[in-house]
Amino acid sequence: MKNKNKYLSIRRDINIINWLGLYTLYLKEVKRFTSVFLQTITAPMVTTLLFVVVFSIAIDRSAGIKGISYISFLIPGLLMMSVLQNAFANTSSAFMTAKVTGSIVDLLLAPLGSVEIFTAHNLAGITRGTIVFLASFLLLLILGITNLPINYIWTFIFLVSGGFALSCIGIMAGIWAQKFDQLAIVSNFVVQPLAFLSGTFYSIERLPEFLKPIAYSNPFFYIIDGFRYGFLGVSDISPYISLIILLGFNFILGYSAWYVLNSGYRLKS
């Protein structure tokens, strides 16, 4: 009876969430991208600034959308696009690098379940996207190119939701890809096109009627449109509708990413 109770106690300890392991893995992933901050943080800042400078020169300063200047309309979309790309890059590169170097074995043998691994990588992806956003935003703010958000709550909600969505896609892409070329396919032919065609550079209202259903079927549109509402107070559709659609999209992505991770697909073979 004593041995049986001891066995049950061990099982109970194993089945609970390993909070220390989760935090350690999260910290490891954060240190991984901050150790090369010139590539992971500074480079996106410069890219965003270059986009703003080029469009400021190329577009007539009197041009506007929804009663605001075009540059003011453009900046929230550029900032969110940078968040999405970096959240994806963080989680996808984490799994791809681990598989290529063989360190994925250490992760699978650690006392961590799929929930802890999934959560730690997602939080790290969101953290990288948030840091890139803050760094880029502060740079534009110091240069006097942008203003503070109008609604901090909506801005934060869509910032985190967008980072979560792309972190999940990054996890699935990193697990699926067997070499960096395959990972580049997902980035170049899925993530970037969806980000560029999501209303970052234009209002959906300006599209021809036959193209609007295609635009509305792009989940990235709801992320950027809701984020823009938090910054400027204007949007193509209600932020409540965007949030509902985004929550459903994130639930599907979150479950799919966890399922692929939990199945051991291309990780245990």
C-alpha positions as CSV (number, residue, x, y, z in Angstrom):
1,M,0.0,0.0,0.0
2,K,2.9,2.4,0.8
3,N,4.5,1.7,-2.5
4,K,1.2,2.3,-4.3
5,N,0.7,5.6,-2.6
6,K,4.3,6.6,-3.6
7,Y,3.6,5.6,-7.2
8,L,0.4,7.7,-7.3
9,S,2.3,10.6,-5.8
10,I,4.9,10.4,-8.6
11,R,2.2,10.3,-11.2
12,R,0.5,13.3,-9.8
13,D,3.8,15.3,-9.8
14,I,4.4,14.4,-13.4
15,N,1.0,15.3,-14.6
16,I,1.0,18.9,-13.2
17,I,2.3,21.8,-15.3
18,N,6.0,22.2,-15.0
19,W,6.0,26.0,-14.4
20,L,9.8,26.2,-13.7
21,G,10.5,24.3,-16.9
22,L,8.1,26.5,-18.9
23,Y,9.7,29.7,-17.6
24,T,13.2,28.3,-18.3
25,L,12.4,27.4,-21.8
26,Y,10.7,30.8,-22.4
27,L,13.8,32.5,-21.0
28,K,16.1,30.4,-23.2
29,E,14.1,31.4,-26.3
30,V,14.1,35.1,-25.3
31,K,17.8,35.1,-24.8
32,R,18.2,33.3,-28.1
33,F,16.8,36.2,-30.1
34,T,18.1,39.0,-27.8
35,S,21.7,37.7,-28.2
36,V,21.5,38.7,-31.9
37,F,19.5,41.9,-31.4
38,L,21.0,43.6,-34.5
39,Q,19.4,41.0,-36.6
40,T,16.2,40.4,-34.7
41,I,15.3,43.8,-33.4
42,T,17.4,46.5,-35.0
43,A,16.9,45.3,-38.6
44,P,13.1,45.4,-38.4
45,M,13.3,48.9,-36.9
46,V,15.4,50.1,-39.9
47,T,13.1,48.3,-42.4
48,T,10.0,50.0,-40.9
49,L,11.7,53.4,-41.0
50,L,12.8,52.9,-44.6
51,F,9.2,52.0,-45.6
52,V,7.9,55.2,-44.0
53,V,10.6,57.4,-45.6
54,V,10.1,55.9,-49.1
55,F,6.3,56.3,-48.9
56,S,6.7,59.8,-47.5
57,I,8.7,60.8,-50.6
58,A,6.7,58.8,-53.1
59,I,3.2,59.7,-52.0
60,D,1.7,63.2,-52.2
61,R,1.6,64.7,-48.7
62,S,-1.9,65.9,-49.3
63,A,-3.2,62.4,-50.0
64,G,-5.3,60.9,-47.2
65,I,-7.5,58.0,-46.3
66,K,-10.6,58.2,-44.1
67,G,-9.8,61.8,-43.2
68,I,-6.2,61.2,-42.1
69,S,-2.9,61.5,-43.8
70,Y,-1.7,58.5,-45.8
71,I,1.5,58.2,-43.7
72,S,-0.6,58.1,-40.4
73,F,-2.8,55.4,-42.0
74,L,0.2,53.5,-43.1
75,I,2.3,53.4,-39.9
76,P,0.0,51.1,-37.8
77,G,-0.1,48.6,-40.6
78,L,3.7,48.6,-41.0
79,L,4.2,48.2,-37.3
80,M,1.8,45.2,-37.1
81,M,3.3,43.6,-40.2
82,S,6.7,43.7,-38.5
83,V,5.2,42.1,-35.4
84,L,3.7,39.3,-37.5
85,Q,6.8,38.6,-39.4
86,N,9.0,38.5,-36.3
87,A,6.6,36.4,-34.3
88,F,6.6,33.8,-37.1
89,A,10.4,34.0,-37.5
90,N,11.0,33.4,-33.9
91,T,9.0,30.1,-33.4
92,S,9.7,28.7,-36.9
93,S,13.5,29.2,-36.6
94,A,13.5,27.8,-33.0
95,F,12.1,24.4,-34.2
96,M,14.0,24.4,-37.5
97,T,17.3,25.2,-35.8
98,A,16.7,22.6,-33.1
99,K,16.0,19.9,-35.7
100,V,19.0,20.8,-37.8
101,T,21.5,20.9,-34.9
102,G,19.9,17.9,-33.2
103,S,19.1,19.7,-30.0
104,I,15.5,18.9,-30.5
105,V,16.3,15.6,-28.7
106,D,17.2,17.6,-25.5
107,L,13.8,19.4,-25.7
108,L,11.9,16.1,-26.1
109,L,13.7,14.4,-23.3
110,A,13.2,17.3,-20.9
111,P,10.4,17.0,-18.3
112,L,8.2,19.1,-20.4
113,G,4.8,18.3,-21.9
114,S,3.5,19.6,-25.2
115,V,1.5,22.3,-23.4
116,E,4.6,23.7,-21.7
117,I,6.6,23.6,-25.0
118,F,3.8,25.2,-26.9
119,T,3.2,27.9,-24.4
120,A,6.8,28.8,-23.9
121,H,7.5,29.2,-27.6
122,N,4.3,31.2,-28.2
123,L,5.2,33.6,-25.4
124,A,8.7,34.0,-26.7
125,G,7.3,34.7,-30.2
126,I,4.8,37.3,-28.8
127,T,7.6,38.8,-26.7
128,R,9.9,39.3,-29.8
129,G,7.0,40.8,-31.8
130,T,6.2,43.2,-28.9
131,I,9.8,44.3,-28.5
132,V,10.1,44.9,-32.2
133,F,6.9,47.0,-32.1
134,L,8.0,49.0,-29.1
135,A,11.5,49.7,-30.6
136,S,10.1,50.7,-34.0
137,F,7.3,52.8,-32.5
138,L,9.6,54.6,-30.1
139,L,12.0,55.4,-33.0
140,L,9.1,56.9,-35.1
141,L,7.8,58.7,-32.0
142,I,11.2,60.3,-31.3
143,L,11.5,61.4,-34.9
144,G,8.0,62.9,-34.7
145,I,6.6,60.7,-37.4
146,T,3.8,59.1,-35.4
147,N,1.6,59.8,-32.4
148,L,0.6,57.8,-29.4
149,P,-2.3,55.3,-29.8
150,I,-5.8,56.5,-29.2
151,N,-7.0,53.4,-27.5
152,Y,-4.3,51.4,-25.6
153,I,-6.6,48.4,-24.8
154,W,-7.5,47.7,-28.5
155,T,-3.9,48.2,-29.5
156,F,-2.7,45.7,-26.8
157,I,-5.4,43.1,-27.6
158,F,-4.6,43.0,-31.3
159,L,-0.9,43.2,-30.7
160,V,-1.0,40.0,-28.6
161,S,-3.6,38.3,-30.7
162,G,-1.6,38.9,-33.9
163,G,1.6,37.7,-32.3
164,F,-0.1,34.6,-31.0
165,A,-1.5,33.7,-34.5
166,L,1.8,34.0,-36.2
167,S,3.7,32.2,-33.5
168,C,1.3,29.2,-34.0
169,I,1.9,29.3,-37.7
170,G,5.6,29.5,-37.1
171,I,5.5,26.4,-34.8
172,M,3.7,24.4,-37.5
173,A,6.0,25.6,-40.2
174,G,9.1,24.9,-38.2
175,I,7.9,21.4,-37.4
176,W,6.9,20.7,-41.0
177,A,10.0,22.0,-42.7
178,Q,12.9,19.7,-43.0
179,K,15.4,22.3,-44.3
180,F,15.6,26.1,-44.3
181,D,14.5,26.3,-48.0
182,Q,11.1,24.8,-47.1
183,L,10.8,27.2,-44.3
184,A,11.5,30.1,-46.7
185,I,8.6,28.8,-48.9
186,V,6.1,29.3,-46.1
187,S,7.5,32.8,-45.3
188,N,7.8,34.0,-48.9
189,F,4.6,32.5,-50.3
190,V,2.2,32.5,-47.3
191,V,3.1,34.9,-44.6
192,Q,4.5,37.9,-46.6
193,P,1.7,37.8,-49.3
194,L,-1.0,37.6,-46.7
195,A,0.6,40.5,-44.7
196,F,1.1,42.7,-47.8
197,L,-2.5,42.0,-49.1
198,S,-4.2,42.6,-45.7
199,G,-4.8,46.3,-46.0
200,T,-1.5,47.4,-44.7
201,F,-0.9,49.9,-47.6
202,Y,-4.5,50.7,-48.5
203,S,-8.1,50.7,-47.3
204,I,-10.3,47.7,-48.3
205,E,-13.0,50.1,-49.2
206,R,-10.9,51.3,-52.2
207,L,-10.9,47.8,-53.8
208,P,-13.2,46.8,-56.6
209,E,-16.3,45.0,-55.4
210,F,-15.2,41.6,-56.9
211,L,-11.9,41.7,-54.9
212,K,-13.5,42.6,-51.5
213,P,-14.6,39.0,-50.6
214,I,-11.0,37.9,-51.2
215,A,-9.7,40.6,-48.9
216,Y,-12.2,39.8,-46.2
217,S,-11.2,36.1,-46.4
218,N,-7.6,37.1,-45.4
219,P,-7.3,36.6,-41.6
220,F,-4.4,39.1,-41.5
221,F,-6.8,41.8,-42.5
222,Y,-8.7,41.6,-39.2
223,I,-5.4,41.8,-37.2
224,I,-4.1,44.9,-39.0
225,D,-7.5,46.6,-39.2
226,G,-8.2,46.1,-35.5
227,F,-4.7,47.3,-34.6
228,R,-5.2,50.4,-36.8
229,Y,-8.4,51.1,-34.9
230,G,-6.5,51.1,-31.6
231,F,-4.0,53.6,-33.1
232,L,-6.2,55.9,-35.1
233,G,-9.8,55.2,-34.1
234,V,-10.7,54.3,-37.8
235,S,-11.2,50.9,-39.4
236,D,-12.8,49.3,-42.3
237,I,-15.0,47.1,-40.1
238,S,-16.0,47.1,-36.4
239,P,-13.1,46.1,-34.1
240,Y,-15.6,43.9,-32.3
241,I,-16.2,41.9,-35.4
242,S,-12.4,41.7,-36.1
243,L,-11.8,40.5,-32.6
244,I,-14.5,37.7,-32.8
245,I,-13.1,36.5,-36.1
246,L,-9.5,36.7,-34.8
247,L,-10.4,34.7,-31.6
248,G,-11.9,32.0,-33.7
249,F,-8.9,32.0,-36.0
250,N,-6.5,31.8,-33.1
251,F,-8.4,29.0,-31.5
252,I,-8.1,26.9,-34.7
253,L,-4.4,27.8,-35.1
254,G,-3.6,27.2,-31.4
255,Y,-5.2,23.8,-31.3
256,S,-3.6,22.8,-34.7
257,A,-0.2,23.9,-33.5
258,W,-0.5,22.0,-30.2
259,Y,-1.9,18.9,-32.0
260,V,1.0,18.8,-34.4
261,L,3.5,19.3,-31.6
262,N,1.9,16.7,-29.4
263,S,1.8,14.1,-32.2
264,G,5.5,14.2,-32.6
265,Y,5.2,14.7,-36.3
266,R,8.7,15.1,-37.8
267,L,10.1,15.5,-34.3
268,K,10.4,12.0,-33.0
269,S,11.5,10.3,-36.3
